[in-house]
Amino acid sequence: MPVSETYSGSPVGVFLYNSKASPVVVKFETDSSTSFTTIPSNDTVLLYMPSGTGARFSSTNGSTFEAVATMDTVDTYSGGKTYDWGATLPPESVLTPVLLVGWGAYHAYPGANALTITTIFLSILIGGITFSGSLIAFAKLAEVIGGKPTLFPGQKIFNAIMLIAIVTAGVLFILNPTVSYDILIGIIVLSLILGVLAVIPIGGADMPVVISLLNSYSGLAACAAGFVIQNNILIVSGALVGASGIILTNIMCKAMNRSLANVLFSGFGATITAGKSGKQQGEVNPILAEDAFLILEAASSVAFVPGYGLAVAQAQHVVRELGDLLEANGTEVYYAIHPVAGRMPGHMNVLLAEANVPYDKLYEMDDVNPIINTIDVAVVIGANDVVNPAARHDEDSPIYGMPIINVDYAKTVFVLKRSMAAGFAGISNELFFAPNTRMLFGDAKTSISAVVAEFKES
């Protein structure tokens, strides 16, 4: 290995690695200054240089050291030869999957201390699970693959064995990182596979919770990557994202009256139960936009209850327009939001905020339920499981015990849906057959636009 190295250009910093059993004192010269630093035995230091300057590193006592990386291009020097493996570690790397940051950091300084190698392992493990798990969650939400849980015999045991294998491989990697590259590749592959296997048994109904949990994982992985590349901002921001994700996950689990373990391991929605909620319990009562207008015009209070159908139809702006027309007509308007409505945390809040719905018009489930029986008309726009009365009384229903918005207690209920298809839970909604429910079939945006047109023409 060379006794000295010279850099030119504009790298942000250089990692210096000492593989000897004794410390090495290195002289650090730039165009404008000279300083000295000590590299402990079997350790790495990071030296920064001004942009656009050159730098020279040399040991004061003739001992060898290794300039193993720059923050622009990762070069490893050994035996006087340069091996450029083509990876980069710019500051923007925090925006790439953190498992790649961990992988790149290992290439940069494979002989780092045990703490650094441990954080590299953790960033790869958590980052791999988060990356592949997020891809599966996206595929489920985009309906690229089926939203129902994918289960197979012995799945939980198989996943546990995989996790044990990864942890075991991680221990071996930490104990001897310099000769464990094959183990590292195995950890990356197994982490990606485990991310897939961890998400496929979770149904579409639980995707909001899964997204929140994966968001927390990404924060933890980013935090670990921050320790690897010695970036305090990444450490702090990753910790904040991880903590907020866990808090939001807990809030959403409580909103569904289920534990996190039940969400992750129950296979919720895999089969349709034989309970009452799985059967059609009467005839639906369809309604036309013209008739809906007449009822809304006479109503003194209206509550809009949005769901995923609102997002699909992009109907938030016409809903806001209808709300304004109702208020101009002297009607009191509410927007009732269920915590897990839509397909991600806060989905409905974001859509309504985009349409400039005043924040004080948004009511959480616990705030609107006590007054729902005084509402003249509840307009359900694409929501399904979160308004299904079976959650209150049908013990055979998979959603039994989940808090819902009790729209069936309103004097009249309009349900805007394209069809009678079941929700994510895979069960029929008995609300659709209630005597006070009227079904307004069609695209939500088109249907509401037709009602708005009736108001404008009256």
N, C-alpha and C positions, 0 to 999 in steps of 0.2 A: 504494500500500500504506500502511497506517496507521503513524503514528509510535509509537502506543501501543495496547495492548489490555488489557482488564480481563477476568479470569475469576472466576467464583464457583462454589460447589459443592464437589465433592470429587474433582477429577482428581488422578491420581498425579503427573503431570509434564507439561511442555509442551516441545515442540521449537520452537526459534527458528532461523530460517534467514535468512542474510545473502546476498543475491544481488549485492551491490556489490563493486567491485574493491578496496575498502579495508575494514579491520576496523570493527566497530561496537561501542561500549560500551553495554551495556544495564543499566538500573537495575531490580532485581527487588525488589518490595515485597509483603510479605504482611501479615497482620494483626498479626504479632508481630515482624517483622524486616525489615531492608533490606540488600541486597547488590548488588554489581556484577559483571558478567561480560562478557567480550569474545568476540564472535562473529567468527572469521576470515572473510576474504572467500570467498564461494562455499562456505560451510560451514554446518554445523548443530550446535547444542548442545542438550543435554537438561537442563532444570532441574526439580527436584523440589520439591513443596510439601507442607506438612502436610495431612492429610486434613481436610476440612470447612472449610478457610480459603479466602479469596479471594486473588487476586494481581493485580498490575498490572506490566506491562512497559513501559518507555519508554526511548528512546535519549537519551543525555545530550547529544549534539551535534545533534539534530534529524534524523539520518539515518534512513532507513526500514529496517525489518526485517519479517520475516514470522513470525507465530506459526502454524506449519503443522500442529500436531497436539497433542492431549492423549492421555493413555493411556486415557481413558474414551471420548471421542468424537473422531473425526478430522475436524477442520474446517480448511479452507484459506481464508485471507483474501487477497484480491487486489483492489486498487482500492477498498477500503472495503466490499466486498461479501463475504458469507459463502457459500461453496459447501459444503454438507453432502452428502457422497456416501454417508453411511449406514453406513460400516464402523466396526468397533470393534477396539480393540487392548488388551483387558484383560490382566493378567498371565496369566490362564488360557489365553490364545491359544496358549501352547506346547503345548496338548493338541489343537489343530486342525491340519489338514494344513499343513506348513510352507511349501508353495508359496503358500498364502493369506497367511501371515505376510509372505513376501517381496513379494507383490503389494500388500498393505496398506502395507508400509513404503515402497514406491515412491510410492504416493499420498501418504504422509505427508511425505516429503521427496525429491521427484524431482531436486532439484539437488544432492544430496549428493556427497561426494568419490568418486573413482574406486574406492577400496577398498570403500566401503560399497555402491556400485552393483554391484561385482563379487560381493560376498557375497550381494546380493539375487538376482543372476542364478544363482549356484550353488545357493542355497536353492530357487529355483523349478525349476531343472533336475533336481536330485536328488530334491526333494520330489515333483515331477510324475511322474517315473519310478517312484518308490517307491509313490506312492498308487495309480496305475492298475495297476502290476504286482502289488501286493498284492491288489487286487480280483480279478484274473485267477487268482492263486494260490488265493484263497479259493474262487472258483467251481470250480476244478479239485478242490480237496479236498472241497468239499461236493457234488461230482458234479452241480453245476448245468450245467456243460459237460463235455465228454469229457476224460478224463485223459491221453489220448495226445497227443503233440506235433502241433502244426499247422504244416505246412511248405508252402512254395511256392517255385518256382524264383526264384533270385536274391535270396533272403530276406536273407542276410548282407550282400550288397552294398547292398541297399535300406536296411537298418538303418544301415550305415556312412554312407551318403549323408545319411540323416536326422540322424545325430549331427553330421556335418560342417556341415550346414545350421544346426543349433541353435547350435553353437559360433560359426559365422560371424555369425549373428544376434546372439548374445551380445556379440561384439566390437563390432558396430555400436551395440548398445544401451549398452554401457559408454562408448563414445566420445562419444555425444550423447544422454544419457538423457532430457533435458527434452522432446525432440521425437520420442521413439521409442516412444510408447505402443503404436502398432500393432505394432511389432516385439516388444514385450513380450507382447502377446496371442498373437502367433504362436509365441513361445517356449513359452508355457504350453500351447498346443494341441499343438505338436509333442512336448513332453516327455511329455504324457499318452499320446499315440499310441505313442511309443517305448517307454514302460513296458509297454503291451499287447504290442507286437511282440517285446519282449525276453523275455517269459514264455511266450507261446503255443507256441514251439518246444521247450519243456522239458516232459518227460513227468512224470506223477504220481509215478513212482519217485524222481525227483530233487527233489520238492517240499520235503523237509526241508532240503536244501542251499539251495534258492531262498529259503525263509523266513528262514533264517539270514543269507543275503546281503542280502535286503531289509531285515532288521532292522539290519544294518550301514549300509545306505544311509540309513535313517531317522535313525540317529544322526549321520551326517555332515551330513544336511540340517538337523537340529536344531542342530548346532554352527554351521552357516553362519547359520541364523536367529538364533542367539544373538548373533553379531557384528552382525547387522542391527539388532536391538532393544537392543543393549548390555546383555545379560543374562549375567553371568559363570556363573551356575549352569547355564543352558542350554548354554553353550559347553562347560563341563567334563563335564556329564552326557552331552551328545551325543557328545563325543569318546570317552568311556568305552564308550558303547553301540556306536559305530562300530568301535572297536578290538576289543571282545569279540566282536562279530558276525563280523569277519574271522577272528579266531582260531578260533571255533567252526566257521566254514565250512571252514577249512583242515583241522581235525581230522576233519570229516565226509567231506571229499573223500578223505583218507588212508584212512578206514575203508572206503571203497568202491574204493580203489586206482585212483582216477581223478583227473585234473586238473580244476581249476575251468573251464578252457576247454572241456574235453570235456563237462562237465555243461551248460554254457551253450549250446554250439554243435553238439553231436553229433546232436541229435534222437533221443536214446536212447529206445527203446521205440516208435518210430514204426511199425516193421514187425516181424513175427514171422519169425525166421530159419528156415532149412530144416535146421538142425542137429538133432542127436539130442534136444536138450532141447525141441524143438517137437513131438515126437511122443509118443504114449502108448506106454509101454514095458512094459506088462503089465497085470495086473488089480489092482484095489485090494482091500484086505481090511477090510471094515467091522467095527465092533465095537459092542456095546451098552453102556450105562452099567453094567449089572449085571456084565458080564464085565470091564470096565475096573476096577471096584471090586475084584474078586478079585485082579487083577494088582497093583494099587497096594497092596493090603493086605499082599501078600507081599514087596513091594519094600523094600530096605534104603536106597535112595537114589533121589530123584526130583528132576528139574530142570524147572521151568516156564520155557518160552520164549515170552514174550508178543509179539504183533504187533498190527497195526491191528484185527484182529477182536476183541481184548480190549476196545478202546475202543468199538467199535460196539455190542458186547453189554453194555457196562458191567459186566463180569464180575470186576473187580478184587477186590471184597469177597468174593465166593464163592471165588475163588482163594485168598485169604488164609485163609478159613475151612477150605478143604480142606488147605492147608498146615499149619494148626494141628492138624487131626485126624491128619495123617500123622506129624507130630512127636510127638504124644501116643502114636502107635502105635510109636514107636521108629525112624522113618524120618528120614534126613538129607535136608533140603529145600534146594534152591538155586533162585534166580531169575536166569536168564541173560538179559542185556540186550545186544542188538546196537545199536551206535551210531546206526544209521539206521532202526531199527524204528519203526513208526508213521508219522505224517504230519507230525511236527515234531520239532526237536531236543529230546531228553530226554522225549519223549512218554510212554514206558513208565515211566520213573523217577517222573514226576509221578503217574501213575495208581496205581502201587504204593505210593507214599508216602501218597497219599490213603487207601489201605486199611490204613495203618499197618503195612506190611511193614517189618521192621527193616532198616536200611541195611546192616548187615553180612551180610544174606542176599542182597544184590544182587551179582551177579558180572558183570564185563565180559566181552566175547567172548574176549579174550586170556587171561583168568583161568580161564574154564570149559573152553575147548577142550582144554587138556592133560589134564583129568581126565574128559572126556566119555565115554571108553570104559569108565570104571568105574561110570557111572550105570546103574542098573537100568531106569529109565523116564524118558524125556524127553517132556514134555507140551507140544506146540506149540499155542499158542492164537492162531489167526488170523494167524500169521506165514507168509510165503510165500517171496519171493525171497531173504530173508536166511538161509534154511536150505536153499536149493536146491543139492544136490551138483554140479549142472552147472557151477557157478562154479569148481569145482576142476579139472575135466578136459575139458569140452566147449569147444573153441576156437571153435566156431561160435555159441556162446551169447552173447547181448548182455551177460550178466552175468559172462562169463569173467574170472577174475582178481580178482573182488570177494571180500574176506574174508567168510566166513560162519561161523555157529555150526554145528559139525559134528555135528548131532543124529543123523545116520544112523549114527554110530559108537556110540551108546548101544545097550544090549542090546535094548531095546524102545522104540518111538516111538509115542506117541498124537498124532494130528493132529486138532484140533478145527476144523472148517470147515462152513460152510453148504452148500457145493457144491464141485465140482471146478474152479471158475473159476480162470483164470490170475491172477497178481499184476500189479503195475504194469508189469513188464518185458514182459508179453504172451506169456509162454512157460509151457509146462506144467512142473510141478515133479516131477522124477523121484523125489523123496523119497516121494511118495504111492504109488508102485508098488514100493517096496523091500520085501523079504520080512519085515523086522522092523518094518514100519509097520502100524499099525491106524488106520483112519479112523473117528472118532466124529462123524458128521454131525449138524448142527443148530445152533441158537443156542448160543454158548459158555456163556452164563450158565445156560441151561436144562440143558445137558448136565452141567456141573459141579455144579449144584444136585442133579441126580439122583444123581451119585456121592456127594455129601455126605450125601444122604438114606440111601443104602445103608450108609455108615459109621455113621450114627447108629442105624440099625435093627439093626446086627450086634451 
